[in-house]
Amino acid sequence: MKRRICIVGSGTAGLHLAYALKEEFDVTVIHHRSVDQIRNGRIMSTQVHFGATRRRENRFAMPKWDEQALIESIHISIGNQKLFTGMLKEPALSVDQRLYFSHCIEDLAEKGVSFRLKKVVKENIETLTDEFDLVIDCTGKSGPLMPFPIEEELSPFQTPQRKCIVGYFLGIKPNTPQGIGVTVLPELGEMFEIPAITEHGPVTILFIMAIPNRNLDVFQGIKTAEEFTLKMRTATQKFFPEIHKRIAEEKFSLCDEHGFLQTAIIPAIRKPYLTVKNKLVVGCGDSVFLNDPITGQGCNLSSYCAEKLYETLIEFKDSTWNTQVGESYWNRTKQFVKEVTEWTNAMTLPLPEHVIQLLLQGAKDQAKADEIAEWFADPRTAYQDFSSATTI
Ligand SMILES: Cc1cc2nc3c(=O)[nH]c(=O)nc-3n(C[C@H](O)[C@H](O)[C@H](O)COP(=O)(O)OP(=O)(O)OC[C@H]3O[C@@H](n4cnc5c(N)ncnc54)[C@H](O)[C@@H]3O)c2cc1C
């Protein structure tokens, strides 16, 4: 008989794991929003799946997507000065999570994965550990369900470093070559412009990261889609004129009434395993590795850790799943989690002088520009550039 695994949560981590584990194990996913609620609900995030994540999606035979909005480049500006366009080695893709998650859930159900619709609370965990051989907490930023211990060194912040303001818009002429626009406004925050695919076709995501209580933090109290669109129009005019120039006034609107979001994250990194009544429980994704979205690594890190957890469980397929297995999973992920987290935390602070110099070099040297674009696809290189700079 196959060992039974329960995945709580059907977001990026839970779905990667369900695809990866479904052949070798009997997988049940418990989640608290139906396919209809996900598909027709509020956007949850922005999401850019870089090359390595797309290769993992391929490895686990996850659904393929229309590639009309492939992301080939990263455009970097500081203030209103465009510095350079760096080319990615492999194209990335951003698919609205409402579409991505709902489609994957339907596909997995057809492929034999069981789904239960239920909001799991802490008090349910013991029952789940009795029923299943392993419970995996993939509850994302609203989790974790269990007190996975905080890694203090990697969790320096007690308050959000940015307010996240996101809208999925129609009526913006894409930048060329098609890519992510990153505009840093020192001491105010950033704007990320991301081409994406939705149920309604291609859109442009405008994602403002405002430093709380500074001049870019202008969306407080905005509740409706109309107010949000109006505010985005005036905010781009005032702070991001290059984007504003590409807005076609008469077509500028959210792709649907739920296509906007405001949130703020307190990053926290946790050791991703513990035991409940002597049974191993592990965490994967944001429930245990939660970073600020400023570097766009959340989905990519969730995908990475899902693969490492899959490989751990396959290696220990016929052994008892105990703390040793949990420690093996943590050992496989720890270094990468550290690199992503430390780079991400550094990006929320004023850019160090040596990093500004690297960016200025990128403006003169295409090879350097391409290397900087690759920071987002391979955050280990960003970590190296940021930390080697501090030793200069
Ligand atoms: C504004 C914003 C922008 C972002 N931009 C990017 C980006 O550009 N690139 C990138 O890579 N990442 C980005 N991220 C991060 C990314 O969205 C997350 O890191 C990623 O979705 C985490 O996946 P996850 O599976 O851990 O959690 P989620 O995808 O959040 O999934 C959590 C799942 O758990 C379920 N759940 C939660 N609680 C319970 C419960 N009690 N019982 C049952 N089910 C439950 C939820 O319904 C959901 O299915 C962004 C995040 C935000 C907030």
The ligand as an SDF file (V2000), in Angstrom:
LIG
                    3D

 53 58  0  0  0  0  0  0  0  0999 V2000
    1.8590   41.2360   -3.3400 C   0  0  0  0  0  0  0  0  0  0  0  0
    2.6770   40.0150   -3.5800 C   0  0  0  0  0  0  0  0  0  0  0  0
    3.4610   39.9150   -4.7190 C   0  0  0  0  0  0  0  0  0  0  0  0
    4.2340   38.7900   -4.9550 C   0  0  0  0  0  0  0  0  0  0  0  0
    4.9850   38.7290   -6.0790 N   0  0  0  0  0  0  0  0  0  0  0  0
    5.7170   37.6240   -6.3370 C   0  0  0  0  0  0  0  0  0  0  0  0
    6.4750   37.5100   -7.5500 C   0  0  0  0  0  0  0  0  0  0  0  0
    6.4730   38.4020   -8.3950 O   0  0  0  0  0  0  0  0  0  0  0  0
    7.1930   36.3810   -7.7450 N   0  0  0  0  0  0  0  0  0  0  0  0
    7.2100   35.3680   -6.8400 C   0  0  0  0  0  0  0  0  0  0  0  0
    7.8810   34.3520   -7.0660 O   0  0  0  0  0  0  0  0  0  0  0  0
    6.4990   35.4510   -5.6960 N   0  0  0  0  0  0  0  0  0  0  0  0
    5.7620   36.5380   -5.4310 C   0  0  0  0  0  0  0  0  0  0  0  0
    5.0170   36.6190   -4.2840 N   0  0  0  0  0  0  0  0  0  0  0  0
    5.0590   35.4990   -3.3420 C   0  0  0  0  0  0  0  0  0  0  0  0
    4.2590   34.3090   -3.8040 C   0  0  0  0  0  0  0  0  0  0  0  0
    2.9400   34.6640   -4.1270 O   0  0  0  0  0  0  0  0  0  0  0  0
    4.2530   33.2880   -2.6880 C   0  0  0  0  0  0  0  0  0  0  0  0
    5.5660   33.1370   -2.2150 O   0  0  0  0  0  0  0  0  0  0  0  0
    3.7780   31.9190   -3.1380 C   0  0  0  0  0  0  0  0  0  0  0  0
    2.4860   31.9640   -3.6460 O   0  0  0  0  0  0  0  0  0  0  0  0
    3.8300   31.0110   -1.9180 C   0  0  0  0  0  0  0  0  0  0  0  0
    3.2430   29.7800   -2.2010 O   0  0  0  0  0  0  0  0  0  0  0  0
    2.6130   28.9370   -1.0140 P   0  0  0  0  0  0  0  0  0  0  0  0
    2.0970   27.6980   -1.6380 O   0  0  0  0  0  0  0  0  0  0  0  0
    3.5300   28.8500    0.1190 O   0  0  0  0  0  0  0  0  0  0  0  0
    1.3950   29.8310   -0.4960 O   0  0  0  0  0  0  0  0  0  0  0  0
    0.1050   30.2730   -1.2850 P   0  0  0  0  0  0  0  0  0  0  0  0
    0.3480   30.2620   -2.7280 O   0  0  0  0  0  0  0  0  0  0  0  0
   -0.3400   31.5270   -0.6150 O   0  0  0  0  0  0  0  0  0  0  0  0
   -0.9460   29.1280   -0.9620 O   0  0  0  0  0  0  0  0  0  0  0  0
   -1.4500   28.9100    0.3460 C   0  0  0  0  0  0  0  0  0  0  0  0
   -2.5770   27.8960    0.2540 C   0  0  0  0  0  0  0  0  0  0  0  0
   -2.9780   27.4790    1.5500 O   0  0  0  0  0  0  0  0  0  0  0  0
   -4.3930   27.5460    1.6590 C   0  0  0  0  0  0  0  0  0  0  0  0
   -4.6880   27.7320    3.0730 N   0  0  0  0  0  0  0  0  0  0  0  0
   -4.2200   28.7120    3.8890 C   0  0  0  0  0  0  0  0  0  0  0  0
   -4.6500   28.4940    5.1480 N   0  0  0  0  0  0  0  0  0  0  0  0
   -5.3830   27.3470    5.1280 C   0  0  0  0  0  0  0  0  0  0  0  0
   -6.0720   26.6150    6.1220 C   0  0  0  0  0  0  0  0  0  0  0  0
   -6.0810   27.0090    7.3840 N   0  0  0  0  0  0  0  0  0  0  0  0
   -6.7170   25.4970    5.7430 N   0  0  0  0  0  0  0  0  0  0  0  0
   -6.7240   25.0780    4.4590 C   0  0  0  0  0  0  0  0  0  0  0  0
   -6.0580   25.7290    3.4830 N   0  0  0  0  0  0  0  0  0  0  0  0
   -5.4080   26.8500    3.8080 C   0  0  0  0  0  0  0  0  0  0  0  0
   -4.7520   28.7080    0.7640 C   0  0  0  0  0  0  0  0  0  0  0  0
   -6.1020   28.6900    0.3940 O   0  0  0  0  0  0  0  0  0  0  0  0
   -3.8320   28.4130   -0.4170 C   0  0  0  0  0  0  0  0  0  0  0  0
   -4.3670   27.3880   -1.2080 O   0  0  0  0  0  0  0  0  0  0  0  0
    4.2500   37.7330   -4.0140 C   0  0  0  0  0  0  0  0  0  0  0  0
    3.4590   37.8230   -2.8680 C   0  0  0  0  0  0  0  0  0  0  0  0
    2.6870   38.9440   -2.6440 C   0  0  0  0  0  0  0  0  0  0  0  0
    1.8480   39.0170   -1.3940 C   0  0  0  0  0  0  0  0  0  0  0  0
  1  2  1  0
  2  3  1  0
  2 52  2  0
  3  4  2  0
  4  5  1  0
  4 50  1  0
  5  6  2  0
  6  7  1  0
  6 13  1  0
  7  8  2  0
  7  9  1  0
  9 10  1  0
 10 11  2  0
 10 12  1  0
 12 13  2  0
 13 14  1  0
 14 15  1  0
 14 50  1  0
 15 16  1  0
 16 17  1  0
 16 18  1  0
 18 19  1  0
 18 20  1  0
 20 21  1  0
 20 22  1  0
 22 23  1  0
 23 24  1  0
 24 25  2  0
 24 26  1  0
 24 27  1  0
 27 28  1  0
 28 29  2  0
 28 30  1  0
 28 31  1  0
 31 32  1  0
 32 33  1  0
 33 34  1  0
 33 48  1  0
 34 35  1  0
 35 36  1  0
 35 46  1  0
 36 37  1  0
 36 45  1  0
 37 38  2  0
 38 39  1  0
 39 40  1  0
 39 45  2  0
 40 41  1  0
 40 42  2  0
 42 43  1  0
 43 44  2  0
 44 45  1  0
 46 47  1  0
 46 48  1  0
 48 49  1  0
 50 51  2  0
 51 52  1  0
 52 53  1  0
M  END
$$$$
